[in-house]
Amino acid sequence: MPGYLTPAQMAELRKPTDTEFDAVVVRLMSLHHAGQSRWQTWSGIRPANHACV
């Protein structure tokens, strides 16, 4: 499903040093949110008519 990270991508979060961690999180969260946007387009759900809690 678009937006879900692969097991290999999740494993990346366990590897970086403290100085690398933020960059890895930003990259993976960007992929996650881009996938979520593709899912919304595919499903027909639009932020304007979808209640966010």
C-alpha positions as CSV (number, residue, x, y, z in Angstrom):
1,M,0.0,0.0,0.0
2,P,1.4,3.4,-0.8
3,G,2.9,5.1,2.2
4,Y,3.9,2.0,4.1
5,L,7.7,1.6,4.5
6,T,9.3,-1.7,3.6
7,P,11.0,-3.8,6.3
8,A,14.4,-2.7,4.9
9,Q,13.4,1.0,5.2
10,M,12.3,0.4,8.8
11,A,15.6,-1.3,9.5
12,E,17.4,1.9,8.3
13,L,16.0,3.7,11.4
14,R,18.1,1.3,13.6
15,K,21.4,2.0,11.9
16,P,22.2,5.7,11.8
17,T,24.3,7.6,14.2
18,D,22.8,10.4,16.2
19,T,24.0,12.9,13.6
20,E,22.5,10.9,10.7
21,F,19.2,10.0,12.4
22,D,17.3,13.2,11.6
23,A,18.2,13.0,7.9
24,V,17.0,9.4,7.7
25,V,13.7,10.2,9.5
26,V,13.0,13.1,7.2
27,R,13.7,11.1,4.1
28,L,11.6,8.2,5.2
29,M,8.7,10.3,6.5
30,S,8.7,12.2,3.1
31,L,8.3,8.9,1.3
32,H,5.6,7.9,3.8
33,H,3.6,11.1,3.3
34,A,4.1,11.0,-0.5
35,G,2.6,7.5,-0.5
36,Q,-0.3,8.7,1.6
37,S,-1.0,11.4,-1.0
38,R,-1.1,8.8,-3.7
39,W,-3.4,6.7,-1.6
40,Q,-5.8,9.6,-1.1
41,T,-5.9,10.2,-4.9
42,W,-6.5,6.5,-5.6
43,S,-9.2,6.2,-3.0
44,G,-11.1,9.4,-3.9
45,I,-10.7,10.8,-0.3
46,R,-10.0,14.5,-0.3
47,P,-8.8,16.4,2.7
48,A,-11.7,18.9,2.3
49,N,-14.3,16.2,2.8
50,H,-12.4,13.8,5.1
51,A,-12.5,14.6,8.8
52,C,-9.1,14.6,10.4
53,V,-9.1,13.8,14.1
